[in-house]
Every structure is written in C-alpha cells, then in structure tokens.
Amino acid sequence: MSVRGRRRPSRLGKAGELRGRRREWEVLDRLLLSVRAGESRVLVVRGEPGAGKTALLDHLSEHASGCRVAHAAGVESEMELVYAGLHQLLTPMLGSLERLPAPQASALRTAFGLGPGPAPDRFLVGLATLSLLADAASEHPLLCLVDDEQWLDQASAQVLGFVARRLAAESVGLVFAARLPGDELAGLPELVVEGLQEADGRALLDTVLTGPLDARVRDRIVAEARGNPLALLELPRGLTPAELAGGFALPDATPLSGRVEESFRRRLDELPADTRLLLLVAAADPVGDPVLLWRAAQRLGVGPQAATPAAEAGLLEIGARVLFRHPMVRSVAYRSASLQERQELHRALAEATDPKLDPDRRAWHWALAAPGPDEDVAAELERSAGRAQARGGVAAAAAFLQRAVALTVDPARRAERSLAAAQASFQAGAFDAALGLLAAAEAGALDDFQRARVDLLRGHIAVAFGSGDAAPLLLRAARRLEPFDLDLARETYLIAWGATVVASNLEGEHLLGDISHAIRALPPPPGHPRPLDLLLDGLALLTLEGRTAGTPRLQQAAKALLEISAEDALRWGWMATAASDAVWDNEDMLATAARVLQLVRDAGALAQLPIHLSAVALARAWMGDLAGAASLVAEIDNVVAATGSRLGPGAALRLRSLQGREAETSALIASTIEHAAAGGHTIALYAHWAAAVLYNGLARYPEAAESAKEATSSPFEIFVSVRALPELVEAAVRGEDAELAREALGRLAETTQPCGNDLALGIEARSRALLRDGATAEELHREAIDRLRRTKLRPELARAHLLYGEWLRREGRRVDARDQLRKAHDLFATIGMEAFAERARTELLAMGETARRRTVETHDALTAQEALIARLAREGLSNPEIGARLFISARTVKYHLGKVFTKLDISSRAQLDQVLPGDLATARPR
C-alpha cells in the first residue's frame, strides 16, 4: 500500500539501479526488518548528485511489502514556501487529524492553512507530526521517504529533524536522501552512497552503449566518472562516434559535475525552440502541476506537441505530475535561461496561478518576474509574509519581506519593510541576517518610533546571543519607546532589569541604577496597578532605596502575579517569580511558576518551556520534593534536546547539591563554572551556591565557605547571592571565622527582617543561633524550628533540627541532642538529602547511637526517562498527555510503561502508588 506525495521516477535504468549496491541494500533491508518488527528507524542516505540515492529510495519503496509508504521531495525553487515539504508528506494522512490531541491538530491545520488560529509553535507542529505518523503506523508499519532533503523549506526540515530524533517505538521508518544534509539532520545515522566499483561501473556503462567503444575511452570514462552512475550514463553522450571508437578527444579539465551538466545543456540546446521553452517553464515551476504548466505554456505560445521531443530525449515526463529525470536537469534548464527569459517565465506562471488557491506562490512568481522596483508586487509579498507568519513560518515570512524590500522604492516603506524583515529573521533564529536588515533600515528614513524598535530588536538579539550589551540596548529602546507605547516601554524596562542581573557583569550595578531611575520616573499607570506595574516599581525601589522600601511593593506584586494573564506570561513570564523570590515567599513562587508553566503549555510555546520548568523545579527542590524536581529536570533535558534551547543547569545544580552526591554534583559544578567563566553569567553563582550546600552537607566547611563567598560576591544580584548567605554563615562559624559569619548574618538580616514571614525569620533565627551562646542560642534554635515547621520547606526544617542537635551535643545534653539529630536524620533520609543525612548519622554515632545509612539499590532500577514517565502516569496523565510533555509519541510512552511494569513487577497504572517511593530516582523492584 502506498501513500504518495511528490515523487520522481527512478533516474537510472533498471539495469543500473542496484548494480554494485549490495552493501547499501543490506542496510536498507535491516531497516525494513526493524520497522516491520515494531521499531522505529531513521537513516540519512548521503551522496553526490547522480550517485543513485533516489534509485535506492525507490527500490526500498518497491520492496516495502506490508508497509504503508509516504513520499516527499524537496524542490529548490520551493524552499521559501512554509511547510511545503511537510505538507507533501502528510497530506494523505490528514484525515486522521481528529484523532490527535486538540492543540496538535489545530497546530497542523494552521500550519497548512487549513484553518484559522494563532501562529503555531514549530515544536508543537513537530509533536503533531510525530503523533500523526505514529497514528498512521498503528495499523501497518509506516515508511517515510524524503528525497532531496537539502531543498526542503526550513520549517519542514526543522520539523522532520525534530521528529527523527523523537521516534522510538512507533513502527516508523524515516529515510532522507540528501547531497549534503542540513544541520537539522546532524548526528543522525548515515548511509554514504559512494561510487561504484570499477567492474560495476564498466557493466553499467555497457548498458547505454550502442556501438563499439575504444578500450582507452572506456577506461577514461570509468575513471573520470569515479563510479558515479549518472556520470557513467551521461558522459558518453558528449562524445562523437569517432571519439567513442578511437579515443581522439581533447583532455577536459572541467570537474565531473560540470561535465555532466554540460551534457544536459547540450541536449537542451538540441531540442526544438518550443520544447526548450516548455522545459524552462517546467523548471521555473516548483509545483509540478501539468495543468498549471500548460496554462503558463499557452501564454508563451507553446502547445502540447512540444512535450514529445523532451520525453523522447529522456529529460522530462508529463503525466499526473511534471517530472524531470534528475534535479540537475531542472537546475541546468533554469540557469540556461537569460534574465529576461526568466522574468517572462515567471510572469506567465504568475498569470496562470490561481490567486485564491495559491496566493503566496503567485506573489513569489510576480516578484521574480519584476524587472525592477514594483510597489504592487512588494505589497503582495508583504501580505504573503503575513500569511506565512500566521502559519508559524517565520523563515518564509522573512524571505517574502526581504524580497519586498528589494522591490520597494519609497524610503519610508523600504525602512518599515526592512524592520519587519529583521523582526521575522530574528524570530527564525537568523540573527546575522536580522542585524544586516536592521543596518539597512537605519540607512533609510526612520522615525523616532522605528528607531526605538531597532534598538529593541538589537537588544533582543543581544539577549539571544547572551551578550552583555543587551541591557544598555534595551534601556535605550525603553526610553525611546516611552512617548509612543508606554506599556511596551514598561515591559522593556523589566526585561532590561532582568537581563542586567542575568549577565552579572562589571557594569551591572550602574546599569541597574539607571534602569531603576528610569522606571521611577515613569508616569503612574492609569487605574489599578497591574502585576507588571507592581513588579517594576518594587524592583526599582529595592534597587535604589533598599529592602525596607522595596519589600512591601514586591509582596503586593507577588500576590498579584498569582493571577498573571496568559499574554503577560508569554511576553515576560520568565520574570514573574522575581517578586516572590525577592521576599522569601517560596509558596507563592511555586504557585506563580506553576501557573506560568501551565499557561505556556496551553499556548503551545514549547521553546519557552525550559526556563519555566526550571523555576518550578527550583521551588520544588527547596520544598524537599526532590522526586518532583528530578522529574522536572528530566523533562527539561527532554525539551532542551528537542528544541535546542539554551538554558543553564540551575535546577539540576540545586537538585544535585541537595541530594549530596559528590561525584556527579562536583562534575556539574565544574563544567558550569568553566562555561560561565567567559561571560560572568549568573549561572556561575548557582554553581558556587550548589558547591556551598554540597560541602556543608559533607562537613567540609573551609570549601563550603570559599564557595559561599563566591556565590555571595555580586553587589547587585538579589536572588542566588541572598540564598547563599545562610550557607556562608554556617560554614564560617564551623570554620571559626566569626567576623565573616557576622558580616554574612548582617547582610542576611537586611533581606529577612523587612519580609517578616516565617521562612525568612526562621532562616535568620537558625543562622543567628550559630553566633550565640547559652540560653539565647537555644531560644533562637527553637524559634527557627517553630517558624520553619509552619512552612513547607522540609530541607530547611531538617537543617534547623541538625544544627540544634549539634549544639545540644556540644552542650553535653545527649538525650535532647539524640532527639533532634534523629529527627534531622529521618527527615534528610526521607527527602533524599544523602550528605546531610550522613552528617546527622555521624553525630549520632559519636554518641553511641546507630542510624541506618540510606542505600540505593541499582538492580533493575528505572532509567531517568522511565522514572519520569512513571511519575506522570501516577499523576493521572494519559499516554498522549505524557507524550506531549516529553516530545515523544503515545506509542513510545506505552512502550516505556511496559518496561516500568516489568521492572516493578506490576500490571497496571493503579499499582504505581504502591511501588514507587517519593524519590523516583531510587525506585526499586518489589
């Protein structure tokens, strides 16, 4: 059975298709066997033009008995049409869209222009494609063959590259053929199609000879072809009978590909004028629609009789589709036309294209037909860009807009279109192109608002590059935006403030002051302050006037941000937890982070997921839910691998430091510090904070103190550097550096006193107790326990019990010490804080007490992926919902759950609660 998109006939004769290709066919045969056995396989068939890649794909298709087969092929002139290649592949399967989760089905409909909707996230389109392929393979194994991948449009190539990396157990084979595979396929399994062996080359050459051949000529042709089948078939066509018989040809220094092209060019030149013109029209049309071809040909005065010589020459076949023998024929034909001829070809195709059914292709033809600037065509391209963006095709939108710029004379319109093209290029990840277009826009007649937008886009590009220049650019943009769009100016000030803290460079303190002064100088917003207004005002007050001034407004902001809107979450949600984080309000921080995460999930903005998953993971880890944090870190890894997002390992560092596993934590700390060294990024503070927690747990206090000093060294970073202060107090006291401890305690109290909540005051009391003696110390220890018991932060409570127990033991109160240390040990063991649990156990042993060391059995333990899937299943998510979270198909989820059930000796989801402990990383078989 076959599901066909665009497909060319075999380019080699049957005699040459598989001659000398035993190795290649064995690889493809194994792929077919695996797919039929229920596995998924991906392969990139790579080789030079004419190597026989398409012949191999065709032979694979013909031998795929029992499989459903889908085809697609890239076309060079169609590379700017968003999702064109993906549409080829999936069109026969679109009847199954209703079986996909609603967000995925909607994303594909919008991407293909089949229905209205917001521009879909390309990763959501990728997930929808994965689900659709898995659904198609549910009854019969599915084989997807994608030829000429190097000519796929960017959106299709990205989606198929995404899918290729997520296939696992769907009975899907995905095979690409490419001259030079794009970056989207980097690292995937490859089959390199090399030249034929000499004997096979001679045999193939014999199949196309019609007369005697001089032995020296045969040797020369075989040697020059280097085993390339197409060259072996085409090079003899360039020799006269006398040359074939006697070998009296002049040496030719032209590269092989050039000589093959020259052979095709000579054959084109030998055709009748009408036939040559028909081939030129076909070469200029990427659709391959014979009706469109004949409509355009008729406008050029070419009739049906012109097709016969092309077919007889073996260059073009017109049937249900218009098919060239080889892509090289198409490219040679198109390049053989003069500029004026090409313009005439595209004009005819534009006139023949239905403006309602295919307006974008029609606009592109008009653009290529334009001999010079043309405002009507530029405006049509601008409309096509809008349609492309609505379908999520930002790369295509950028191409349309760049061509519109070239056709625009009016300086104001040219500048505006350059700015729009730069914005689209930025969204497509083409940062260098965006910067070039911004420079072109600045060379034109920009008004003040446009100049502000230029600064804004330059700032966003700098953020994407991780450049320290981002904050100054954003600050300038925000100032320029104030007279035109005060809301956008406020949002830009917030992003500039956050970018300054993240960059953590030497100019940060001065920049934060400038940004905060500008914020305070803004006119008050009309009506009731919004969450953005409260957050901005609070951060500015904190920066300029200190914690006492800023905390009340930030506490207001923290409550308001619990109801952050979807629009705000998508635009600046990565800053939404700043208020609750700054005022020691972990519960609101978790609630806000979880809300933003859900809003981002619901919107399908999958590229934004890692930073919001990280925020939730950090909050959960702080509360002692290390299993939940581990699940989220695993999900972050999945999303980052799928989307290519760049995110520092802040959540993983926090999790590992609390778990206290020295080897893996130290390795992560070292690699993070190394990568952060060049840019002075805040992630280095996370690494030093993690090291301080780790070493305090291991009772290696000098190392903890050094790490904590590094973590608290920023003069303006208000999050990590504050969280690390309790570590510095504890390490300094244990290292008998009372002065350092008192200085750290003073800085800590400046942040905790204005907040006045149990978490802030409990941690302060615990730290202060370390510097007191006698009854005062005991009172502070008890206060810390009482306050922290009223919070949900179990690690902090456990550490309060530990410090109190250690103090009691030194005071000689063994019974009371035993009680506190036992509570600490049990809490640490339950949470999974191994280093701190061992520290408590050591204290108990010093008093003659015993406490079992927590062990981890690794026999048949769940993998990270299995543990994550098991946790999500236990939470009640369906297989499709789990698949959507992890960028895998529902069928792959089912496969992993089967392995989980086997390892844990259960038979249903209902039993997961019985066999999975709190920390999935240590799940053991029964």
HELIX and SHEET records of a PDB file:
HELIX    1   1 LYS A   14  GLU A   17  1                                   4    
HELIX    2   2 ARG A   22  ARG A   36  1                                  15    
HELIX    3   3 LYS A   53  GLU A   62  1                                  10    
HELIX    4   4 GLU A   76  GLU A   78  5                                   3    
HELIX    5   5 ALA A   84  LEU A   90  1                                   7    
HELIX    6   6 THR A   91  ARG A   99  5                                   9    
HELIX    7   7 ALA A  102  ALA A  111  1                                  10    
HELIX    8   8 ARG A  122  ALA A  136  1                                  15    
HELIX    9   9 GLU A  149  TRP A  151  5                                   3    
HELIX   10  10 GLN A  154  ARG A  166  1                                  13    
HELIX   11  11 ASP A  183  LEU A  185  5                                   3    
HELIX   12  12 GLU A  198  ASP A  206  1                                   9    
HELIX   13  13 ALA A  215  ALA A  225  1                                  11    
HELIX   14  14 PRO A  229  GLU A  234  1                                   6    
HELIX   15  15 LEU A  235  GLY A  238  5                                   4    
HELIX   16  16 PRO A  241  GLY A  246  1                                   6    
HELIX   17  17 LEU A  256  ASP A  269  1                                  14    
HELIX   18  18 ALA A  273  ALA A  284  1                                  12    
HELIX   19  19 PRO A  290  ARG A  299  1                                  10    
HELIX   20  20 PRO A  304  ALA A  306  5                                   3    
HELIX   21  21 ALA A  307  GLU A  312  1                                   6    
HELIX   22  22 PRO A  327  SER A  336  1                                  10    
HELIX   23  23 LEU A  339  ALA A  352  1                                  14    
HELIX   24  24 PRO A  359  ALA A  369  1                                  11    
HELIX   25  25 GLU A  375  ALA A  390  1                                  16    
HELIX   26  26 VAL A  394  ALA A  406  1                                  13    
HELIX   27  27 PRO A  411  GLN A  427  1                                  17    
HELIX   28  28 PHE A  431  GLU A  442  1                                  12    
HELIX   29  29 ASP A  448  PHE A  465  1                                  18    
HELIX   30  30 ALA A  470  LEU A  481  1                                  12    
HELIX   31  31 LEU A  486  ALA A  503  1                                  18    
HELIX   32  32 GLY A  508  ARG A  520  1                                  13    
HELIX   33  33 PRO A  531  GLU A  545  1                                  15    
HELIX   34  34 ARG A  547  ALA A  560  1                                  14    
HELIX   35  35 LEU A  561  GLU A  563  5                                   3    
HELIX   36  36 ALA A  566  TRP A  572  1                                   7    
HELIX   37  37 GLY A  573  MET A  575  5                                   3    
HELIX   38  38 ALA A  578  ALA A  582  1                                   5    
HELIX   39  39 ASN A  586  ALA A  603  1                                  18    
HELIX   40  40 LEU A  606  GLN A  608  5                                   3    
HELIX   41  41 LEU A  609  TRP A  622  1                                  14    
HELIX   42  42 LEU A  626  THR A  643  1                                  18    
HELIX   43  43 GLY A  650  GLN A  659  1                                  10    
HELIX   44  44 GLU A  662  ALA A  676  1                                  15    
HELIX   45  45 ILE A  683  GLY A  697  1                                  15    
HELIX   46  46 TYR A  701  ALA A  711  1                                  11    
HELIX   47  47 VAL A  720  ARG A  723  1                                   4    
HELIX   48  48 LEU A  725  ARG A  734  1                                  10    
HELIX   49  49 ALA A  738  THR A  752  1                                  15    
HELIX   50  50 ASP A  758  ALA A  769  1                                  12    
HELIX   51  51 GLY A  774  ARG A  789  1                                  16    
HELIX   52  52 ARG A  794  ARG A  810  1                                  17    
HELIX   53  53 ARG A  814  ILE A  831  1                                  18    
HELIX   54  54 GLU A  834  ALA A  846  1                                  13    
HELIX   55  55 ALA A  864  ARG A  874  1                                  11    
HELIX   56  56 ASN A  879  LEU A  886  1                                   8    
HELIX   57  57 ALA A  890  LEU A  904  1                                  15    
HELIX   58  58 ARG A  909  GLN A  911  5                                   3    
HELIX   59  59 LEU A  912  VAL A  915  1                                   4    
HELIX   60  60 LEU A  920  THR A  922  5                                   3    
SHEET    1   A 6 SER A   2  VAL A   3  0                                        
SHEET    2   A 6 ARG A  68  ALA A  73  1                                        
SHEET    3   A 6 LEU A 142  ASP A 147  1                                        
SHEET    4   A 6 VAL A 172  ALA A 178  1                                        
SHEET    5   A 6 ARG A  41  ARG A  46  1                                        
SHEET    6   A 6 GLU A 190  VAL A 192  1                                        
SHEET    1   B 2 LEU A 316  ILE A 318  0                                        
SHEET    2   B 2 VAL A 322  PHE A 324 -1                                        
END                                                                             
